């Protein structure tokens, strides 16, 4: 049998983006899937001084089981509708 070449596979994780509708100061925090690329996130934090954004990142990281540092707000930092990049 001839020697087979050493084949190595490289897996590249491409980030995917989702739209998120945020409801700050909700009674409870939750993430709901609306469609394939759209989610609704309710957070108890107020929309002041970036607290709601931090809570959204934390909720999405927990929902998708990824690190908080890998969840990025691409667009809409001061808006209730945000574009989020996930690994």
PDB file of N, CA, C and O in Angstrom:
ATOM      1  N   UNK A   1       0.841  -1.169   0.000  1.00  0.00           N
ATOM      2  CA  UNK A   1       0.000   0.000   0.000  1.00  0.00           C
ATOM      3  C   UNK A   1       0.892   1.240   0.000  1.00  0.00           C
ATOM      4  O   UNK A   1       1.840   1.333   0.779  1.00  0.00           O
ATOM      5  N   UNK A   2       0.585   2.166  -0.860  1.00  0.00           N
ATOM      6  CA  UNK A   2       1.385   3.386  -0.979  1.00  0.00           C
ATOM      7  C   UNK A   2       1.149   4.294   0.226  1.00  0.00           C
ATOM      8  O   UNK A   2       0.085   4.281   0.846  1.00  0.00           O
ATOM      9  N   UNK A   3       2.154   5.063   0.527  1.00  0.00           N
ATOM     10  CA  UNK A   3       2.011   6.019   1.627  1.00  0.00           C
ATOM     11  C   UNK A   3       1.002   7.093   1.239  1.00  0.00           C
ATOM     12  O   UNK A   3       1.060   7.665   0.151  1.00  0.00           O
ATOM     13  N   UNK A   4       0.096   7.345   2.141  1.00  0.00           N
ATOM     14  CA  UNK A   4      -0.905   8.387   1.917  1.00  0.00           C
ATOM     15  C   UNK A   4      -0.385   9.714   2.435  1.00  0.00           C
ATOM     16  O   UNK A   4       0.283   9.753   3.468  1.00  0.00           O
ATOM     17  N   UNK A   5      -0.679  10.806   1.735  1.00  0.00           N
ATOM     18  CA  UNK A   5      -0.210  12.114   2.206  1.00  0.00           C
ATOM     19  C   UNK A   5      -0.912  12.489   3.514  1.00  0.00           C
ATOM     20  O   UNK A   5      -2.029  12.055   3.794  1.00  0.00           O
ATOM     21  N   UNK A   6      -0.222  13.297   4.291  1.00  0.00           N
ATOM     22  CA  UNK A   6      -0.777  13.783   5.555  1.00  0.00           C
ATOM     23  C   UNK A   6      -1.803  14.867   5.233  1.00  0.00           C
ATOM     24  O   UNK A   6      -1.446  15.961   4.797  1.00  0.00           O
ATOM     25  N   UNK A   7      -3.071  14.556   5.450  1.00  0.00           N
ATOM     26  CA  UNK A   7      -4.140  15.502   5.147  1.00  0.00           C
ATOM     27  C   UNK A   7      -4.620  16.113   6.449  1.00  0.00           C
ATOM     28  O   UNK A   7      -4.996  15.406   7.385  1.00  0.00           O
ATOM     29  N   UNK A   8      -4.601  17.424   6.494  1.00  0.00           N
ATOM     30  CA  UNK A   8      -5.077  18.142   7.674  1.00  0.00           C
ATOM     31  C   UNK A   8      -6.185  19.075   7.255  1.00  0.00           C
ATOM     32  O   UNK A   8      -6.099  19.774   6.246  1.00  0.00           O
ATOM     33  N   UNK A   9      -7.213  19.066   8.051  1.00  0.00           N
ATOM     34  CA  UNK A   9      -8.354  19.918   7.751  1.00  0.00           C
ATOM     35  C   UNK A   9      -8.349  21.111   8.695  1.00  0.00           C
ATOM     36  O   UNK A   9      -8.069  20.986   9.887  1.00  0.00           O
ATOM     37  N   UNK A  10      -8.658  22.246   8.142  1.00  0.00           N
ATOM     38  CA  UNK A  10      -8.750  23.466   8.927  1.00  0.00           C
ATOM     39  C   UNK A  10     -10.207  23.895   8.919  1.00  0.00           C
ATOM     40  O   UNK A  10     -10.818  24.073   7.866  1.00  0.00           O
ATOM     41  N   UNK A  11     -10.738  24.053  10.099  1.00  0.00           N
ATOM     42  CA  UNK A  11     -12.118  24.493  10.216  1.00  0.00           C
ATOM     43  C   UNK A  11     -12.107  25.985  10.509  1.00  0.00           C
ATOM     44  O   UNK A  11     -11.517  26.440  11.489  1.00  0.00           O
ATOM     45  N   UNK A  12     -12.766  26.730   9.647  1.00  0.00           N
ATOM     46  CA  UNK A  12     -12.852  28.174   9.828  1.00  0.00           C
ATOM     47  C   UNK A  12     -14.290  28.491  10.221  1.00  0.00           C
ATOM     48  O   UNK A  12     -15.231  28.197   9.485  1.00  0.00           O
ATOM     49  N   UNK A  13     -14.436  29.085  11.374  1.00  0.00           N
ATOM     50  CA  UNK A  13     -15.771  29.463  11.832  1.00  0.00           C
ATOM     51  C   UNK A  13     -16.076  30.869  11.341  1.00  0.00           C
ATOM     52  O   UNK A  13     -15.420  31.838  11.722  1.00  0.00           O
ATOM     53  N   UNK A  14     -17.071  30.955  10.502  1.00  0.00           N
ATOM     54  CA  UNK A  14     -17.476  32.250   9.981  1.00  0.00           C
ATOM     55  C   UNK A  14     -18.547  32.826  10.906  1.00  0.00           C
ATOM     56  O   UNK A  14     -19.498  32.131  11.263  1.00  0.00           O
ATOM     57  N   UNK A  15     -18.399  34.069  11.287  1.00  0.00           N
ATOM     58  CA  UNK A  15     -19.427  34.644  12.151  1.00  0.00           C
ATOM     59  C   UNK A  15     -20.740  34.792  11.378  1.00  0.00           C
ATOM     60  O   UNK A  15     -20.745  35.072  10.179  1.00  0.00           O
ATOM     61  N   UNK A  16     -21.827  34.603  12.077  1.00  0.00           N
ATOM     62  CA  UNK A  16     -23.113  34.862  11.452  1.00  0.00           C
ATOM     63  C   UNK A  16     -23.756  36.019  12.178  1.00  0.00           C
ATOM     64  O   UNK A  16     -23.434  36.302  13.332  1.00  0.00           O
ATOM     65  N   UNK A  17     -24.665  36.685  11.497  1.00  0.00           N
ATOM     66  CA  UNK A  17     -25.275  37.885  12.051  1.00  0.00           C
ATOM     67  C   UNK A  17     -26.769  37.678  12.225  1.00  0.00           C
ATOM     68  O   UNK A  17     -27.427  37.045  11.399  1.00  0.00           O
ATOM     69  N   UNK A  18     -27.288  38.222  13.311  1.00  0.00           N
ATOM     70  CA  UNK A  18     -28.712  38.161  13.587  1.00  0.00           C
ATOM     71  C   UNK A  18     -29.215  39.554  13.946  1.00  0.00           C
ATOM     72  O   UNK A  18     -28.463  40.387  14.452  1.00  0.00           O
ATOM     73  N   UNK A  19     -30.479  39.790  13.681  1.00  0.00           N
ATOM     74  CA  UNK A  19     -31.124  41.028  14.121  1.00  0.00           C
ATOM     75  C   UNK A  19     -31.802  40.757  15.453  1.00  0.00           C
ATOM     76  O   UNK A  19     -32.411  39.707  15.655  1.00  0.00           O
ATOM     77  N   UNK A  20     -31.689  41.707  16.346  1.00  0.00           N
ATOM     78  CA  UNK A  20     -32.253  41.559  17.684  1.00  0.00           C
ATOM     79  C   UNK A  20     -33.104  42.774  18.009  1.00  0.00           C
ATOM     80  O   UNK A  20     -32.659  43.913  17.870  1.00  0.00           O
ATOM     81  N   UNK A  21     -34.332  42.523  18.444  1.00  0.00           N
ATOM     82  CA  UNK A  21     -35.207  43.579  18.960  1.00  0.00           C
ATOM     83  C   UNK A  21     -35.110  43.512  20.481  1.00  0.00           C
ATOM     84  O   UNK A  21     -35.420  42.486  21.086  1.00  0.00           O
ATOM     85  N   UNK A  22     -34.679  44.611  21.090  1.00  0.00           N
ATOM     86  CA  UNK A  22     -34.408  44.630  22.526  1.00  0.00           C
ATOM     87  C   UNK A  22     -35.534  45.328  23.276  1.00  0.00           C
ATOM     88  O   UNK A  22     -36.040  46.368  22.854  1.00  0.00           O
ATOM     89  N   UNK A  23     -35.913  44.723  24.402  1.00  0.00           N
ATOM     90  CA  UNK A  23     -36.879  45.347  25.307  1.00  0.00           C
ATOM     91  C   UNK A  23     -36.181  45.533  26.654  1.00  0.00           C
ATOM     92  O   UNK A  23     -36.080  44.585  27.432  1.00  0.00           O
ATOM     93  N   UNK A  24     -35.695  46.758  26.938  1.00  0.00           N
ATOM     94  CA  UNK A  24     -35.042  46.993  28.219  1.00  0.00           C
ATOM     95  C   UNK A  24     -36.065  47.154  29.344  1.00  0.00           C
ATOM     96  O   UNK A  24     -37.246  47.388  29.088  1.00  0.00           O
ATOM     97  N   UNK A  25     -35.614  47.031  30.567  1.00  0.00           N
ATOM     98  CA  UNK A  25     -36.430  47.158  31.774  1.00  0.00           C
ATOM     99  C   UNK A  25     -37.641  46.232  31.764  1.00  0.00           C
ATOM    100  O   UNK A  25     -38.728  46.612  32.200  1.00  0.00           O
ATOM    101  N   UNK A  26     -37.446  45.031  31.270  1.00  0.00           N
ATOM    102  CA  UNK A  26     -38.521  44.036  31.267  1.00  0.00           C
ATOM    103  C   UNK A  26     -38.610  43.395  32.649  1.00  0.00           C
ATOM    104  O   UNK A  26     -37.692  43.526  33.459  1.00  0.00           O
ATOM    105  N   UNK A  27     -39.699  42.711  32.912  1.00  0.00           N
ATOM    106  CA  UNK A  27     -39.865  42.040  34.206  1.00  0.00           C
ATOM    107  C   UNK A  27     -38.916  40.864  34.359  1.00  0.00           C
ATOM    108  O   UNK A  27     -38.455  40.570  35.462  1.00  0.00           O
ATOM    109  N   UNK A  28     -38.621  40.183  33.237  1.00  0.00           N
ATOM    110  CA  UNK A  28     -37.667  39.081  33.288  1.00  0.00           C
ATOM    111  C   UNK A  28     -36.852  39.064  32.008  1.00  0.00           C
ATOM    112  O   UNK A  28     -37.292  39.545  30.964  1.00  0.00           O
ATOM    113  N   UNK A  29     -35.653  38.501  32.107  1.00  0.00           N
ATOM    114  CA  UNK A  29     -34.770  38.408  30.942  1.00  0.00           C
ATOM    115  C   UNK A  29     -35.077  37.131  30.175  1.00  0.00           C
ATOM    116  O   UNK A  29     -35.210  36.058  30.764  1.00  0.00           O
ATOM    117  N   UNK A  30     -35.189  37.256  28.850  1.00  0.00           N
ATOM    118  CA  UNK A  30     -35.423  36.082  28.014  1.00  0.00           C
ATOM    119  C   UNK A  30     -35.026  36.369  26.582  1.00  0.00           C
ATOM    120  O   UNK A  30     -34.981  37.519  26.147  1.00  0.00           O
ATOM    121  N   UNK A  31     -34.737  35.289  25.852  1.00  0.00           N
ATOM    122  CA  UNK A  31     -34.419  35.358  24.430  1.00  0.00           C
ATOM    123  C   UNK A  31     -35.444  34.508  23.704  1.00  0.00           C
ATOM    124  O   UNK A  31     -35.645  33.341  24.040  1.00  0.00           O
ATOM    125  N   UNK A  32     -36.098  35.101  22.698  1.00  0.00           N
ATOM    126  CA  UNK A  32     -37.085  34.370  21.901  1.00  0.00           C
ATOM    127  C   UNK A  32     -36.685  34.436  20.436  1.00  0.00           C
ATOM    128  O   UNK A  32     -36.291  35.490  19.934  1.00  0.00           O
ATOM    129  N   UNK A  33     -36.789  33.305  19.758  1.00  0.00           N
ATOM    130  CA  UNK A  33     -36.491  33.254  18.326  1.00  0.00           C
ATOM    131  C   UNK A  33     -37.747  33.626  17.565  1.00  0.00           C
ATOM    132  O   UNK A  33     -38.801  33.019  17.755  1.00  0.00           O
ATOM    133  N   UNK A  34     -37.633  34.628  16.700  1.00  0.00           N
ATOM    134  CA  UNK A  34     -38.770  35.070  15.893  1.00  0.00           C
ATOM    135  C   UNK A  34     -38.716  34.426  14.514  1.00  0.00           C
ATOM    136  O   UNK A  34     -39.725  33.933  14.009  1.00  0.00           O
ATOM    137  N   UNK A  35     -37.534  34.434  13.910  1.00  0.00           N
ATOM    138  CA  UNK A  35     -37.321  33.775  12.614  1.00  0.00           C
ATOM    139  C   UNK A  35     -35.880  33.270  12.591  1.00  0.00           C
ATOM    140  O   UNK A  35     -35.184  33.322  13.605  1.00  0.00           O
ATOM    141  N   UNK A  36     -35.441  32.789  11.446  1.00  0.00           N
ATOM    142  CA  UNK A  36     -34.109  32.203  11.341  1.00  0.00           C
ATOM    143  C   UNK A  36     -33.000  33.179  11.735  1.00  0.00           C
ATOM    144  O   UNK A  36     -32.004  32.776  12.334  1.00  0.00           O
ATOM    145  N   UNK A  37     -33.169  34.453  11.401  1.00  0.00           N
ATOM    146  CA  UNK A  37     -32.116  35.427  11.702  1.00  0.00           C
ATOM    147  C   UNK A  37     -32.611  36.609  12.530  1.00  0.00           C
ATOM    148  O   UNK A  37     -32.002  37.678  12.515  1.00  0.00           O
ATOM    149  N   UNK A  38     -33.713  36.418  13.251  1.00  0.00           N
ATOM    150  CA  UNK A  38     -34.248  37.500  14.064  1.00  0.00           C
ATOM    151  C   UNK A  38     -34.695  36.976  15.429  1.00  0.00           C
ATOM    152  O   UNK A  38     -35.365  35.948  15.532  1.00  0.00           O
ATOM    153  N   UNK A  39     -34.307  37.706  16.469  1.00  0.00           N
ATOM    154  CA  UNK A  39     -34.609  37.322  17.844  1.00  0.00           C
ATOM    155  C   UNK A  39     -35.154  38.520  18.607  1.00  0.00           C
ATOM    156  O   UNK A  39     -34.895  39.669  18.248  1.00  0.00           O
ATOM    157  N   UNK A  40     -35.905  38.243  19.657  1.00  0.00           N
ATOM    158  CA  UNK A  40     -36.369  39.273  20.579  1.00  0.00           C
ATOM    159  C   UNK A  40     -35.714  38.984  21.930  1.00  0.00           C
ATOM    160  O   UNK A  40     -35.791  37.870  22.447  1.00  0.00           O
ATOM    161  N   UNK A  41     -35.074  40.004  22.485  1.00  0.00           N
ATOM    162  CA  UNK A  41     -34.377  39.842  23.760  1.00  0.00           C
ATOM    163  C   UNK A  41     -34.951  40.836  24.754  1.00  0.00           C
ATOM    164  O   UNK A  41     -34.930  42.044  24.521  1.00  0.00           O
ATOM    165  N   UNK A  42     -35.461  40.324  25.856  1.00  0.00           N
ATOM    166  CA  UNK A  42     -35.935  41.158  26.953  1.00  0.00           C
ATOM    167  C   UNK A  42     -34.889  41.104  28.052  1.00  0.00           C
ATOM    168  O   UNK A  42     -34.409  40.029  28.412  1.00  0.00           O
ATOM    169  N   UNK A  43     -34.535  42.276  28.585  1.00  0.00           N
ATOM    170  CA  UNK A  43     -33.553  42.339  29.674  1.00  0.00           C
ATOM    171  C   UNK A  43     -34.096  43.238  30.779  1.00  0.00           C
ATOM    172  O   UNK A  43     -34.848  44.177  30.519  1.00  0.00           O
ATOM    173  N   UNK A  44     -33.711  42.941  32.001  1.00  0.00           N
ATOM    174  CA  UNK A  44     -34.185  43.729  33.144  1.00  0.00           C
ATOM    175  C   UNK A  44     -33.390  45.018  33.318  1.00  0.00           C
ATOM    176  O   UNK A  44     -33.835  45.924  34.023  1.00  0.00           O
ATOM    177  N   UNK A  45     -32.234  45.115  32.695  1.00  0.00           N
ATOM    178  CA  UNK A  45     -31.382  46.302  32.828  1.00  0.00           C
ATOM    179  C   UNK A  45     -31.991  47.493  32.102  1.00  0.00           C
ATOM    180  O   UNK A  45     -32.654  47.329  31.077  1.00  0.00           O
ATOM    181  N   UNK A  46     -31.767  48.698  32.634  1.00  0.00           N
ATOM    182  CA  UNK A  46     -32.263  49.906  31.954  1.00  0.00           C
ATOM    183  C   UNK A  46     -31.391  50.257  30.750  1.00  0.00           C
ATOM    184  O   UNK A  46     -30.236  49.841  30.662  1.00  0.00           O
ATOM    185  N   UNK A  47     -31.958  51.021  29.838  1.00  0.00           N
ATOM    186  CA  UNK A  47     -31.228  51.444  28.636  1.00  0.00           C
ATOM    187  C   UNK A  47     -30.433  52.716  28.932  1.00  0.00           C
ATOM    188  O   UNK A  47     -30.586  53.729  28.248  1.00  0.00           O
ATOM    189  N   UNK A  48     -29.601  52.654  29.937  1.00  0.00           N
ATOM    190  CA  UNK A  48     -28.765  53.781  30.331  1.00  0.00           C
ATOM    191  C   UNK A  48     -27.325  53.311  30.502  1.00  0.00           C
ATOM    192  O   UNK A  48     -27.065  52.234  31.039  1.00  0.00           O
ATOM    193  N   UNK A  49     -26.398  54.141  30.035  1.00  0.00           N
ATOM    194  CA  UNK A  49     -24.967  53.902  30.218  1.00  0.00           C
ATOM    195  C   UNK A  49     -24.518  52.522  29.725  1.00  0.00           C
ATOM    196  O   UNK A  49     -23.576  51.948  30.272  1.00  0.00           O
ATOM    197  N   UNK A  50     -25.177  51.993  28.710  1.00  0.00           N
ATOM    198  CA  UNK A  50     -24.779  50.719  28.115  1.00  0.00           C
ATOM    199  C   UNK A  50     -25.148  49.479  28.917  1.00  0.00           C
ATOM    200  O   UNK A  50     -24.726  48.374  28.576  1.00  0.00           O
ATOM    201  N   UNK A  51     -25.931  49.650  29.981  1.00  0.00           N
ATOM    202  CA  UNK A  51     -26.285  48.495  30.814  1.00  0.00           C
ATOM    203  C   UNK A  51     -27.156  47.494  30.074  1.00  0.00           C
ATOM    204  O   UNK A  51     -26.973  46.286  30.224  1.00  0.00           O
ATOM    205  N   UNK A  52     -28.105  47.982  29.273  1.00  0.00           N
ATOM    206  CA  UNK A  52     -28.970  47.069  28.510  1.00  0.00           C
ATOM    207  C   UNK A  52     -28.155  46.322  27.455  1.00  0.00           C
ATOM    208  O   UNK A  52     -28.383  45.133  27.233  1.00  0.00           O
ATOM    209  N   UNK A  53     -27.216  46.997  26.806  1.00  0.00           N
ATOM    210  CA  UNK A  53     -26.362  46.331  25.816  1.00  0.00           C
ATOM    211  C   UNK A  53     -25.551  45.217  26.460  1.00  0.00           C
ATOM    212  O   UNK A  53     -25.431  44.130  25.894  1.00  0.00           O
ATOM    213  N   UNK A  54     -24.999  45.477  27.629  1.00  0.00           N
ATOM    214  CA  UNK A  54     -24.242  44.450  28.341  1.00  0.00           C
ATOM    215  C   UNK A  54     -25.137  43.259  28.693  1.00  0.00           C
ATOM    216  O   UNK A  54     -24.717  42.106  28.587  1.00  0.00           O
ATOM    217  N   UNK A  55     -26.362  43.544  29.109  1.00  0.00           N
ATOM    218  CA  UNK A  55     -27.297  42.472  29.455  1.00  0.00           C
ATOM    219  C   UNK A  55     -27.706  41.673  28.221  1.00  0.00           C
ATOM    220  O   UNK A  55     -27.886  40.458  28.301  1.00  0.00           O
ATOM    221  N   UNK A  56     -27.854  42.347  27.081  1.00  0.00           N
ATOM    222  CA  UNK A  56     -28.191  41.661  25.829  1.00  0.00           C
ATOM    223  C   UNK A  56     -27.056  40.729  25.427  1.00  0.00           C
ATOM    224  O   UNK A  56     -27.296  39.583  25.046  1.00  0.00           O
ATOM    225  N   UNK A  57     -25.832  41.212  25.510  1.00  0.00           N
ATOM    226  CA  UNK A  57     -24.668  40.385  25.174  1.00  0.00           C
ATOM    227  C   UNK A  57     -24.605  39.171  26.095  1.00  0.00           C
ATOM    228  O   UNK A  57     -24.348  38.056  25.641  1.00  0.00           O
ATOM    229  N   UNK A  58     -24.835  39.383  27.374  1.00  0.00           N
ATOM    230  CA  UNK A  58     -24.809  38.278  28.330  1.00  0.00           C
ATOM    231  C   UNK A  58     -25.912  37.258  28.036  1.00  0.00           C
ATOM    232  O   UNK A  58     -25.668  36.052  28.076  1.00  0.00           O
ATOM    233  N   UNK A  59     -27.123  37.737  27.742  1.00  0.00           N
ATOM    234  CA  UNK A  59     -28.248  36.836  27.460  1.00  0.00           C
ATOM    235  C   UNK A  59     -28.010  36.031  26.188  1.00  0.00           C
ATOM    236  O   UNK A  59     -28.286  34.832  26.154  1.00  0.00           O
ATOM    237  N   UNK A  60     -27.500  36.681  25.142  1.00  0.00           N
ATOM    238  CA  UNK A  60     -27.244  35.971  23.885  1.00  0.00           C
ATOM    239  C   UNK A  60     -26.092  34.982  24.026  1.00  0.00           C
ATOM    240  O   UNK A  60     -26.136  33.896  23.448  1.00  0.00           O
ATOM    241  N   UNK A  61     -25.072  35.342  24.780  1.00  0.00           N
ATOM    242  CA  UNK A  61     -23.952  34.424  25.000  1.00  0.00           C
ATOM    243  C   UNK A  61     -24.431  33.166  25.716  1.00  0.00           C
ATOM    244  O   UNK A  61     -24.014  32.056  25.384  1.00  0.00           O
ATOM    245  N   UNK A  62     -25.301  33.345  26.689  1.00  0.00           N
ATOM    246  CA  UNK A  62     -25.844  32.182  27.399  1.00  0.00           C
ATOM    247  C   UNK A  62     -26.752  31.359  26.485  1.00  0.00           C
ATOM    248  O   UNK A  62     -26.690  30.129  26.497  1.00  0.00           O
ATOM    249  N   UNK A  63     -27.585  32.020  25.701  1.00  0.00           N
ATOM    250  CA  UNK A  63     -28.537  31.345  24.811  1.00  0.00           C
ATOM    251  C   UNK A  63     -27.807  30.497  23.759  1.00  0.00           C
ATOM    252  O   UNK A  63     -28.197  29.361  23.489  1.00  0.00           O
ATOM    253  N   UNK A  64     -26.738  31.063  23.168  1.00  0.00           N
ATOM    254  CA  UNK A  64     -26.004  30.365  22.109  1.00  0.00           C
ATOM    255  C   UNK A  64     -24.807  29.578  22.643  1.00  0.00           C
ATOM    256  O   UNK A  64     -24.081  28.961  21.862  1.00  0.00           O
ATOM    257  N   UNK A  65     -24.592  29.590  23.941  1.00  0.00           N
ATOM    258  CA  UNK A  65     -23.490  28.866  24.593  1.00  0.00           C
ATOM    259  C   UNK A  65     -22.126  29.261  24.023  1.00  0.00           C
ATOM    260  O   UNK A  65     -21.324  28.410  23.639  1.00  0.00           O
ATOM    261  N   UNK A  66     -21.891  30.553  23.979  1.00  0.00           N
ATOM    262  CA  UNK A  66     -20.604  31.088  23.529  1.00  0.00           C
ATOM    263  C   UNK A  66     -20.090  32.066  24.584  1.00  0.00           C
ATOM    264  O   UNK A  66     -20.822  32.455  25.494  1.00  0.00           O
ATOM    265  N   UNK A  67     -18.848  32.451  24.451  1.00  0.00           N
ATOM    266  CA  UNK A  67     -18.256  33.422  25.378  1.00  0.00           C
ATOM    267  C   UNK A  67     -18.840  34.810  25.132  1.00  0.00           C
ATOM    268  O   UNK A  67     -19.137  35.176  23.995  1.00  0.00           O
ATOM    269  N   UNK A  68     -19.001  35.577  26.210  1.00  0.00           N
ATOM    270  CA  UNK A  68     -19.519  36.937  26.081  1.00  0.00           C
ATOM    271  C   UNK A  68     -18.621  37.796  25.191  1.00  0.00           C
ATOM    272  O   UNK A  68     -19.106  38.678  24.483  1.00  0.00           O
ATOM    273  N   UNK A  69     -17.337  37.541  25.227  1.00  0.00           N
ATOM    274  CA  UNK A  69     -16.402  38.331  24.430  1.00  0.00           C
ATOM    275  C   UNK A  69     -16.547  38.102  22.930  1.00  0.00           C
ATOM    276  O   UNK A  69     -16.054  38.899  22.132  1.00  0.00           O
ATOM    277  N   UNK A  70     -17.216  37.023  22.540  1.00  0.00           N
ATOM    278  CA  UNK A  70     -17.379  36.725  21.115  1.00  0.00           C
ATOM    279  C   UNK A  70     -18.683  37.287  20.537  1.00  0.00           C
ATOM    280  O   UNK A  70     -18.903  37.205  19.328  1.00  0.00           O
ATOM    281  N   UNK A  71     -19.537  37.849  21.372  1.00  0.00           N
ATOM    282  CA  UNK A  71     -20.791  38.464  20.916  1.00  0.00           C
ATOM    283  C   UNK A  71     -20.529  39.953  20.713  1.00  0.00           C
ATOM    284  O   UNK A  71     -20.144  40.652  21.650  1.00  0.00           O
ATOM    285  N   UNK A  72     -20.738  40.434  19.494  1.00  0.00           N
ATOM    286  CA  UNK A  72     -20.436  41.831  19.160  1.00  0.00           C
ATOM    287  C   UNK A  72     -21.668  42.541  18.602  1.00  0.00           C
ATOM    288  O   UNK A  72     -22.398  41.986  17.780  1.00  0.00           O
ATOM    289  N   UNK A  73     -21.885  43.758  19.053  1.00  0.00           N
ATOM    290  CA  UNK A  73     -22.936  44.599  18.472  1.00  0.00           C
ATOM    291  C   UNK A  73     -22.323  45.300  17.268  1.00  0.00           C
ATOM    292  O   UNK A  73     -21.427  46.131  17.414  1.00  0.00           O
ATOM    293  N   UNK A  74     -22.808  44.963  16.084  1.00  0.00           N
ATOM    294  CA  UNK A  74     -22.270  45.519  14.841  1.00  0.00           C
ATOM    295  C   UNK A  74     -22.934  46.854  14.533  1.00  0.00           C
ATOM    296  O   UNK A  74     -22.275  47.803  14.110  1.00  0.00           O
ATOM    297  N   UNK A  75     -24.235  46.919  14.748  1.00  0.00           N
ATOM    298  CA  UNK A  75     -25.005  48.122  14.432  1.00  0.00           C
ATOM    299  C   UNK A  75     -26.118  48.283  15.454  1.00  0.00           C
ATOM    300  O   UNK A  75     -26.697  47.294  15.904  1.00  0.00           O
ATOM    301  N   UNK A  76     -26.420  49.517  15.820  1.00  0.00           N
ATOM    302  CA  UNK A  76     -27.550  49.788  16.687  1.00  0.00           C
ATOM    303  C   UNK A  76     -27.218  49.875  18.169  1.00  0.00           C
ATOM    304  O   UNK A  76     -28.043  49.507  19.005  1.00  0.00           O
ATOM    305  N   UNK A  77     -26.039  50.350  18.506  1.00  0.00           N
ATOM    306  CA  UNK A  77     -25.662  50.428  19.918  1.00  0.00           C
ATOM    307  C   UNK A  77     -26.587  51.334  20.724  1.00  0.00           C
ATOM    308  O   UNK A  77     -26.756  51.130  21.926  1.00  0.00           O
ATOM    309  N   UNK A  78     -27.184  52.326  20.080  1.00  0.00           N
ATOM    310  CA  UNK A  78     -28.093  53.230  20.790  1.00  0.00           C
ATOM    311  C   UNK A  78     -29.539  53.058  20.327  1.00  0.00           C
ATOM    312  O   UNK A  78     -30.376  53.930  20.561  1.00  0.00           O
ATOM    313  N   UNK A  79     -29.828  51.947  19.677  1.00  0.00           N
ATOM    314  CA  UNK A  79     -31.162  51.690  19.143  1.00  0.00           C
ATOM    315  C   UNK A  79     -31.693  50.392  19.740  1.00  0.00           C
ATOM    316  O   UNK A  79     -30.912  49.558  20.197  1.00  0.00           O
ATOM    317  N   UNK A  80     -32.995  50.214  19.740  1.00  0.00           N
ATOM    318  CA  UNK A  80     -33.562  48.975  20.253  1.00  0.00           C
ATOM    319  C   UNK A  80     -33.441  47.834  19.269  1.00  0.00           C
ATOM    320  O   UNK A  80     -33.548  46.671  19.659  1.00  0.00           O
ATOM    321  N   UNK A  81     -33.222  48.135  18.012  1.00  0.00           N
ATOM    322  CA  UNK A  81     -33.002  47.098  16.995  1.00  0.00           C
ATOM    323  C   UNK A  81     -31.508  47.055  16.711  1.00  0.00           C
ATOM    324  O   UNK A  81     -30.918  48.060  16.314  1.00  0.00           O
ATOM    325  N   UNK A  82     -30.897  45.892  16.913  1.00  0.00           N
ATOM    326  CA  UNK A  82     -29.451  45.757  16.816  1.00  0.00           C
ATOM    327  C   UNK A  82     -29.072  44.628  15.864  1.00  0.00           C
ATOM    328  O   UNK A  82     -29.794  43.641  15.726  1.00  0.00           O
ATOM    329  N   UNK A  83     -27.936  44.795  15.217  1.00  0.00           N
ATOM    330  CA  UNK A  83     -27.342  43.735  14.412  1.00  0.00           C
ATOM    331  C   UNK A  83     -26.203  43.158  15.239  1.00  0.00           C
ATOM    332  O   UNK A  83     -25.281  43.877  15.625  1.00  0.00           O
ATOM    333  N   UNK A  84     -26.271  41.860  15.509  1.00  0.00           N
ATOM    334  CA  UNK A  84     -25.323  41.182  16.383  1.00  0.00           C
ATOM    335  C   UNK A  84     -24.533  40.158  15.576  1.00  0.00           C
ATOM    336  O   UNK A  84     -25.101  39.412  14.779  1.00  0.00           O
ATOM    337  N   UNK A  85     -23.216  40.127  15.789  1.00  0.00           N
ATOM    338  CA  UNK A  85     -22.352  39.118  15.167  1.00  0.00           C
ATOM    339  C   UNK A  85     -22.007  38.060  16.208  1.00  0.00           C
ATOM    340  O   UNK A  85     -21.600  38.380  17.325  1.00  0.00           O
ATOM    341  N   UNK A  86     -22.176  36.795  15.828  1.00  0.00           N
ATOM    342  CA  UNK A  86     -21.883  35.656  16.693  1.00  0.00           C
ATOM    343  C   UNK A  86     -20.908  34.732  15.968  1.00  0.00           C
ATOM    344  O   UNK A  86     -20.884  34.699  14.737  1.00  0.00           O
ATOM    345  N   UNK A  87     -20.099  33.977  16.729  1.00  0.00           N
ATOM    346  CA  UNK A  87     -19.156  33.057  16.077  1.00  0.00           C
ATOM    347  C   UNK A  87     -19.866  31.837  15.500  1.00  0.00           C
ATOM    348  O   UNK A  87     -19.221  30.965  14.919  1.00  0.00           O
TER     349      UNK A  87
END
